[in-house]
């Protein structure tokens, strides 16, 4: 299983293409693996858009952010 920390340091991003979009929840459930994904962490988002992937093993830092 791939650890989240194996994907590099955490970094946040802001979507600038839809300035008038309403606020959305910070998490969603991945349709491929069923894991809850934190939209504030681009590493998780990129991992879960891959067509075939396994769930990430979250490290202690990611669990503390929730």
C-alpha positions as a Markdown table, in Angstrom:
| # | Residue | x | y | z |
|---|---|---|---|---|
| 1 | Unk | 0.0 | 0.0 | 0.0 |
| 2 | Unk | 1.3 | 3.5 | -0.9 |
| 3 | Unk | 1.7 | 5.9 | 2.0 |
| 4 | Unk | 0.6 | 9.4 | 1.6 |
| 5 | Unk | 3.9 | 10.7 | 2.8 |
| 6 | Unk | 5.6 | 8.7 | -0.1 |
| 7 | Unk | 3.9 | 11.2 | -2.5 |
| 8 | Unk | 5.9 | 14.2 | -1.1 |
| 9 | Unk | 5.3 | 17.1 | 1.2 |
| 10 | Unk | 1.7 | 18.3 | 1.7 |
| 11 | Unk | 0.7 | 21.5 | -0.1 |
| 12 | Unk | -2.6 | 23.2 | -0.4 |
| 13 | Unk | -4.0 | 24.7 | -3.6 |
| 14 | Unk | -6.8 | 27.1 | -4.5 |
| 15 | Unk | -9.0 | 26.8 | -7.6 |
| 16 | Unk | -9.0 | 30.1 | -9.4 |
| 17 | Unk | -11.0 | 29.1 | -12.4 |
| 18 | Unk | -14.4 | 29.4 | -10.7 |
| 19 | Unk | -14.3 | 32.4 | -8.4 |
| 20 | Unk | -18.1 | 32.5 | -8.0 |
| 21 | Unk | -18.5 | 28.8 | -7.2 |
| 22 | Unk | -20.2 | 28.1 | -3.9 |
| 23 | Unk | -18.1 | 26.5 | -1.1 |
| 24 | Unk | -17.9 | 22.7 | -1.4 |
| 25 | Unk | -17.2 | 20.1 | 1.3 |
| 26 | Unk | -13.6 | 19.4 | 2.0 |
| 27 | Unk | -13.9 | 15.7 | 1.4 |
| 28 | Unk | -15.5 | 13.2 | -1.0 |
| 29 | Unk | -15.6 | 9.4 | -1.4 |
| 30 | Unk | -13.4 | 8.0 | -4.2 |
| 31 | Unk | -15.6 | 6.0 | -6.7 |
| 32 | Unk | -12.7 | 3.7 | -7.5 |
| 33 | Unk | -11.4 | 2.6 | -4.1 |
| 34 | Unk | -14.0 | 4.0 | -1.6 |
| 35 | Unk | -11.5 | 6.0 | 0.4 |
| 36 | Unk | -12.4 | 9.4 | 1.8 |
| 37 | Unk | -10.3 | 12.0 | -0.1 |
| 38 | Unk | -9.4 | 15.4 | 1.4 |
| 39 | Unk | -9.8 | 18.0 | -1.4 |
| 40 | Unk | -7.4 | 20.4 | 0.4 |
| 41 | Unk | -4.5 | 18.0 | -0.2 |
| 42 | Unk | -3.6 | 18.0 | -3.9 |
| 43 | Unk | -1.5 | 14.8 | -3.4 |
| 44 | Unk | -4.6 | 12.9 | -2.5 |
| 45 | Unk | -6.7 | 14.4 | -5.3 |
| 46 | Unk | -4.1 | 13.5 | -7.9 |
| 47 | Unk | -3.7 | 10.0 | -6.6 |
| 48 | Unk | -7.4 | 9.3 | -6.7 |
| 49 | Unk | -8.0 | 10.5 | -10.2 |
| 50 | Unk | -5.9 | 7.6 | -11.5 |
| 51 | Unk | -8.1 | 5.0 | -13.2 |
| 52 | Unk | -6.9 | 2.1 | -11.2 |
| 53 | Unk | -5.4 | 2.6 | -7.8 |
| 54 | Unk | -5.4 | 1.3 | -4.3 |
| 55 | Unk | -6.3 | 3.3 | -1.1 |
| 56 | Unk | -3.6 | 5.4 | 0.3 |
| 57 | Unk | -2.2 | 4.7 | 3.8 |
| 58 | Unk | -2.7 | 8.0 | 5.6 |
| 59 | Unk | 0.1 | 9.1 | 7.9 |
| 60 | Unk | -0.3 | 10.7 | 11.3 |
| 61 | Unk | -0.1 | 14.3 | 9.8 |
| 62 | Unk | -3.0 | 13.7 | 7.5 |
| 63 | Unk | -5.1 | 12.3 | 10.3 |
| 64 | Unk | -4.4 | 15.3 | 12.5 |
| 65 | Unk | -5.7 | 17.8 | 9.8 |
| 66 | Unk | -9.2 | 16.4 | 9.9 |
